[in-house]
Amino acid sequence: MSLSKRVYEEGSEPPADLKLYVCTDHDKHQTEAKVSSVVLAYSEERAIELLDEALIKAGLRPKGMWRYRLQSMPLDRAYAEVLNDGDY
């Protein structure tokens, strides 16, 4: 992953309020490709704004042009989840 495609929120708030969101169905460069993104934000609305900025920066369509879903991930316990397993 290229660090140049990361989008960070300006300013900082207490990290305890951050939420983790994942998205596995946003726009992609190749139709057969699987995609996944993670977003740390204080609200789902801000997560959408940040992901949209990152998608545009990567040359992809934002939520207003391509429907995608964000899934909130718990931060109160240890866990692992496979976001994309390569199964076409």
N, C-alpha and C positions, 0 to 999 in steps of 0.2 A: 504494500500500500504506500502510495506516495504521500508524504507529509504535506505537500503543497495543496492537496485536495481537502485538507481539514479546515473546518470553519469554526472559529472560537467565538464565544459570546464576549462582548466588551464589558469590562467591569466584573466584579466578582461579588457574590453573596455567600453567606455561610454554606459550606459544602454539604452540611447535613440535610439541606432541603432539596438537593439535586435528585433527579429521577433518571433512570436509565430506560431508554426506548430503543427498540430494534425495528427494522423494516426490511422485509425480504421480497417486496413486490413493487419497488419503484422502477422508473424508466431505466433502460439499459442500452448499451451501444449495439449489442448483437442479440437477436431475438432468442437464440437458443441458450444464452448465458443465464446463469443464476446470479442474483444480486443479494447483497446484505449490507446494511449500514447500521451503525450505532450512534445514538445521540444522547448526550447528557444535558439536561435542561431542568429548569424549575417548574415547567408546566408543559402540557402537551401542545398548547398553542405555540409556545416558544420553540419547542422541539421541531414542529412543522416548519417554522420560519428558518431555523438553522439548517435543517435538512434541505429545504428548498434552495437556500444559498449554496450549499455544498453541491447539490445536483446541477444547478446552473453553472457553477464554476467548473464542473466536470463535463459540461456540454450536454447535460441531460435535462429533460422536462420536469418542472416543479409540479406540486400537487394540483394546482389549478388547470394544468394541461394533461396530467396523468394521475389517475386515482391510485393512491397507495394507502396502506394502513400502518399505523405505528402500534407496537405492542409494548406495554409497560412491563419491565422486568423487576422483580423484587430485589431490594438491596439489603434486606434484613437477615439473610441467611446465605450460606455458601451453596452454589449449585453450578451445573454445567448444562448447556443446551446446544444441540447441533442446529445451526441456522440454515445451512445448505449442505446436503450430503452428496451432491453431484448426481442424484438420480433424475434422469430426464424421463 
